[in-house]
Amino acid sequence: MSSDPVLKNLSKLPGVEAPLALKDEGPLSKLKRVGRPIRELRKIPTKQLVFYSKNKEPTFTYDIKYKLPVKKHNIVIQVKAVGLNPVDLKIINSYTSNFNSFRGIGREYSGVITHVGSDHAVEWKEGEEVCGIFFHPNGFGTLASSIQIDPSVDSIIRKPKNLSFVTGGSWIYTFGAAYQLLNTVKNLNQSSRVLINGGSSSVGLMLMQILKTYFKVEDIVSIVAGSALDLVKRYGTKLAINYKVNPDIPHVLEVLTATGIYKDFNPEGEPTDTSINSGKFDLVIDCIGGYTLVEESRKFLKSSSEGGKYITLVGDVKYNYSKDIYNDWNGAFVNARSMFGTAWSINYTKFEFNPRDKEFLPVGAEMLENGEIVNVIDSVYEWSSFTKAAKKLKAGAHGKIVLQVEDF
């Protein structure tokens, strides 16, 4: 019978002895925890920044997982950095109901390949650093720990070796827009005269670099705020006009094209003269929008019969990234737009970037790798600070806004 008083008390039935106490034979007599065998992952977990509507703050979701093995036509990329673009805010603004399912944010990226489908095993390898465009406006976005792409649909290229993930993840949209736009213009050359309204925007800064290095254009004029004068001169502008101290910009441009001289003041308040070749502009590129410049453009832009061209990236109304919605060019002002060319004798067009076009990718990558152009960065945020980054973009950034994606 057990000598343990506790075990004795456990016996409740008459005539039944309590169980014997186990002998303590040292550590070997105790149970040992054995680790569960490692099971092969069947899905790739992800963390993604998503939104439901413009009325709700974006939030993180862990619900999106990619099946393993990946499909033969897919590649999975661990995202490192994402460039924030106006189109991202426009897409968010397009959703006003709080009853939507979630949508992704971000259209360009840089990262590292982690999984390769069999169809791409020769061309792409795990561990390669890449960048690209993942353009699915109503689907997933690039602000994710990992994205799954189809290279036959989604643009991808090896990241130039001299670029960080931050610069590599934010050049494609701006270069693509600038390069595609300029390729719609015939006869650009060293003697061309080009005006950029909003030259300190990310696209404006890329435009002037391509104009200067690729097309060899010398006479580039930019309209910017005073805080960006030195910036645009650094990246290719020959003459920068401060719109904040020149309220009548069309008149300033009329005098400039007639005389070839721009009168201004240096930081010390002394009068200065800057000279360019006189003559009306061959090309005006408007990154700001509105009617003010275009309706007076006959004063400083060659007529359509002379080959002059006015290209807007924004449209008739000045941009407002708090309200502008995606793909709204065919809105209320379509009739007015169609009459611009006839009424004002100018060639007026609205440019739309085609993110599906892949031809510009190797051109841009080579120019960046050779140091012919630079991807100008305004500021960098952690992806958890998306709201701050979006606020900066809405306020008017001088270069790209980039979000860094943490490892997951």
Buried (B, 14 or more C-beta within 10 A) or exposed (E): EBEBEEBEEEBEEEEEEBEEEEEEEEEEEEEEEEEEEEEEEEEBEBBBBBBBBBEEEBEBBEEBEBEEEBEEBBBBBBBBBBBBBBBBBBBBBBBEEEEEEBBBBBBBBBBBBBBBBEBBEEEBEEEBBBBBBBBBBEEBBBBBBBBBBBBEEBBBBBBBEEBBBBBBBBBBBBBBBBBBBBEEBEEBEEEBBBBBBBBBBBBBBBBBBBBBBBBEBBBBBBBBBEEBBEBBBEBBBBBBBBBEEBEEBBEBBBBBBEEBEBEBEEEEEEEEEBEBEEBBBBBBBBBBBBEBBBBBBBEBBBBBEEBBBBBBBBBBBBBEBEEBBBEBEEEEBEEEBEEBBEEBBBBBBBBEBEBEEBEBBEBBBEBBEEEBBBBBBBBBBEBBBBEBBBEBBBEBBBBBBBBBBEEB
